[in-house]
């Protein structure tokens, strides 16, 4: 078996971040070097408590956790307790972790970890990109030293989920997202085009909940916790008109573990920061061309086409059934 891929996770631990953390810990294909937290689904103090507690539940107390940004670069914090509950875990209370975060701020922690292994580390960001943008601004060598940055966020060909055009992580801190997409990194965007097709179905949850009622020993502590938090997540998603819960963050991690799950296309993506109506929109050019404007004394003229250089890869297709099967198997939720 190939050597595990060294990864760092940057999270705003709500329900799907917790599932992503557990998937990473239970996957021998990756080696989790550390986790950084950011404000997003809930405030950063709560995301940090949740992250420490989830890692302890999984027996991963060796994985360091660094607390990150408490607010976006320029905006007011926007949280998502409707989908994640006031504590970010759907009201499920884990025992408080017996350890504390690293004394080092998240951005400096990311810089140190990446520069210690230049060209080796894959950073997976499943929350607002504030910590990543700060690391890029603080240390010019940080970006070039990354093997790859994989971001859960954006929407290329589909509507947004927090506005008609914007996905929640990019909406929360559009300036940070713009910095990241303009940094010239080896970047992959795993957005709503694929995550909204990778659902945890309500019917599957009902079957598993009934199995747990009849045979409680069938589920270990991690699997039982997953069912508990999925119950709240599903209620919110069903109220939003979905047939299940999008596994946004677990799919992003799974795309690193099993690259064959995602179909990627090169694209040029820019993040909208000026328009209130389009705040956080990931304006995506998958065609590779734009109109060429010639400026005249009285008017401008479309005089041809010019090619654009992609700045990332965008996930446009997903093997959803295979992903769900593997996700459930890793977390003890297989039937």
N, C-alpha and C positions, 0 to 999 in steps of 0.2 A: 504494500500500500504506500502511495506517495506520502511524503512528510506533510503534517498538518499545515494549513495556511495560517500564518499568524494574523489575528484580527484584533481590532479594537472596536468597541461598540459605543456610540454616542446616542443616548436615549433620553426620552422624557417619560419615564415609566408610568404608563397607563396599562390598560389590559393587553393590547396587542404587543407592546414593548416587552411586557413580562413574558408573554409566550415566545417572543423572539429570543430573549435571554435564555430561556429554558431550552429552546431548540439548539442554540449555540453551545451551551454547556454539555448537552447530550449528544453532540455530533463530533466523532473523532476526526472528521475531515478538517476541522478547524481547531486552532489553539487560541483561546480567549486570553489575551494579554492584560486586558483591563477594560473598565467601563467608565465613561464620563456621563454626567447627568446635566440636563438643561431644563429650564422651565418650558412647559408646553401644555400637555394634557392637564397637569396640575402644577402648582408652584414648585420651585426647585428643591425646597426642603422636603416636600412630600415625594417628589420623584427620586430623591436620594435615599430617603428611608425605604421606599418601595424597592429600589434596586438592591440595596443591601439585604433586605429581608428575602427577596426572591432568590438571590444567589445563595443565601444561607439555607433556604429550603432545599435547594438543589445540591447542597454539599459543596458549593464552590467558594468556600470562604478564603481560598488562596488568591482569588481574583481581586485586584485592587480596584477601588471605586473613588473617583475624584469628582467633587461637586463643581458644577459649572455656572453658567450665566443665569442670573435670576430674572432677567428681562431681555427682550429683544434689543438690538443695537439702538434703534431710534423710536420704537413704537411702544404703546401700552401692551402689557401682557394679555393675551387671549387664551383662556383655558377651555376645556371641553368636558365638564363634569356630567353633561347629559349622557355622553357615551361612556364615560369612564368612572362615574361616581365621584363623590366629594373627596375620597381618599385615593382616587386613581385606579383602584383595584375592584371597582364595583361593590364597595362596602365590605369586601372580604378582609378580615383582619389577620395578618400574619404576626407571629411573635416578633417583637422588636429585635433587630439584629444585635449581636453581642460585640460588634466592632463599629468603628467610626470611619468616615471617609478619610482619604489621604489629606495631608495638610496642604498639598499643592493644588492650585486651581486647575480646572479641567484643561484649559487651553495650554498651559505650561506642561501638564501631564502628557497631553497628546504630542506636543513637540518633542519632549524628552524620549518618549517611547518610539516615535517614528525615526528620529535622528540616530537612535541607538541601533536601528536595523534598516539602514537606507536601502530602498528598493524592495523591501520584503513585506511590509505591513499593508494589509487591506483595512481601511477604515470604513465601517458601516454606520451611517447616520440615519436614525429613524425618528428624529424629532426636528424642531427648528434648527437651522444651521448656524446658530449664534456662536457656539464654541469653535466650530470649524473656521468660520470667518475670522474670529479673533486670533486663532493660531496662525492663519495665513498672514494676517497683518503684523503679528508680533515677530514672526520668524520667516524671512524669505526662503530659507532652505527647507521649510516644512513641506510645502507642496511638491517640489521636485523629488523629495525623499520618499513620498508615498508610492507604494506599488499600484494602488488603486483606491478610489473613493467611490463607494456605492451609496446612493442617497435614496431614501424613501420619500418621494415627494413629486409634485407636479402632475400635469394632465396634458397629454399631447393632442389626442384626437377626441377626447371625451369631456363632458362637463366637469366642473369642479365639485367639491363637496362642502365647502364653506361659503362659496359664492358661485354664481353661474360659471365662472371661468377659473377659479383658484382652488387648489388643494390646500389643506389646512396647514401643513408645515411651512410651505412657502408663503402663505398668507400671514402666518404668525410673525415671520421676520423676513420680509422680502428683500431688504437691503443685504442681509447676510447671505441669502440665496444668490443674489446677484453677484456678490463678491466671489462666491464659490464658482459660479458658472463662468466668470471672467478670468479665473486664475490659471487656465491652461493646464488643468490636471487631467490624468487618465480617469474619466468620470463616467459613471453609469447612473441613469435616472430610472428608478423603478417606481412608476406612478400609478395613477388610477386606471390607466388603460389596461393594466394587468391585475392590480390588486382587487378591483371590484369584480373581477371574474374568478377570483380565488376565495370562495366563500366557505365558511364553516356552516353547513346547512342546519336549519332548525330541526329537520327530521332526524339527522344524525345525533344532534344533542339530545333529543327526546329519547332515542333508543339507548344511548349511553347512560342517561340519567336513570332510566328504568332498570338497566342492568346493575347500576350502582345500588339502587334501592334493594334489589333482590340479592346481589352478591357483592357486598361492600368491599370484601378483601380482593376483589378483582382489580382494584385500582390502588396504586401506591400513592404516597403523599403528593407527589408532583402532579400526577394525573387527576387526582381528586381536586386539587387546587385549580387546575385548568378548567375543569367542569364548573367549579364554583364561579370563577370570574367570567366564563363564557355565558353563564346564565344571565347576568346583568347586561353584558354586551349585546346578546341576542335580543333582549327586550327592547333596548334602544334602537337597534338596527331594524327590527320588525316594525317598530313605530315609525321609522323613517321610510317604510315601504319596501325594504329589502326582504329577500327570502332566506337570508343568513347573514353571518358577520364577515365582512371583508378582513382577511388576515394580512393586512398591509405589511406590518413589520416582520412577521415570520416569513412571508414570501421573499422579502428583501434579503434576509439572512440565507434562506434556502437557495436563492440564486447564486450565492457564493459557494455554498456547499455542493450544489448540483447545478452547474452552469447550463446543462442541457434543458432545464425547465423553462428558461426564458429565451425568447427570440428577440435579439437586439438589432437595432438599425442605427447607423450614424445620423446625427442631426445637429443642427445649430439651434441652441436654446438660449433665449434671453428672458430675464425675469422683470416683470413690470413693477416699477416702484413709484411712478408719478401719478397714475390715474387712481382715484378712489374707487371707481367702479371695477377696475381690472386689477386692483392691488394683488400682487403675488402670482399673477398669471404666468405660466411657463409658456411663452410664445415659441412654438416649436416649428422649425423648418425641416421637414423630412425630405423635401424634394431636392434640396441641394442647390437650388437656383433662386435668384431674385431678379426683379426687373432692374435694368440699368437706366438711370435717369441722366439725361443731358440737360444742363442748366443753360437756358437762353436768357436774353435780355428782358423778355416779356413773359415767358412762361417756361416751364420744364416739360421735357418730352421723354416718354418711354422709348428708348432707341435700341433696345436689345435686352439680352439676359446675361447675367454674370453668375459664376459659381461662388458658393460660400463654403468656407472650411468648417466642417463639423467640430463642435467643442465637447461633444459627449456621445455616448451611446444611450439610446432610449429603448426601454422594454416595450414592445408592441404586441407580443404574443406570449402565452403561458400554457404549459401543460398542466391545467388546473387539477384534473383528477389524480395525476401522478403525484403532484405536490401534496394534495390533501392526504393521500394514502401514506406518503413518507412522513409528513408532519405528524399524523396521528400515531404512526408506529413509534417514532422517536419519543413522543411524550406519553406513551402508554394509553392512548385513546383508540387503538385499533379494535375492530369488532371481532 
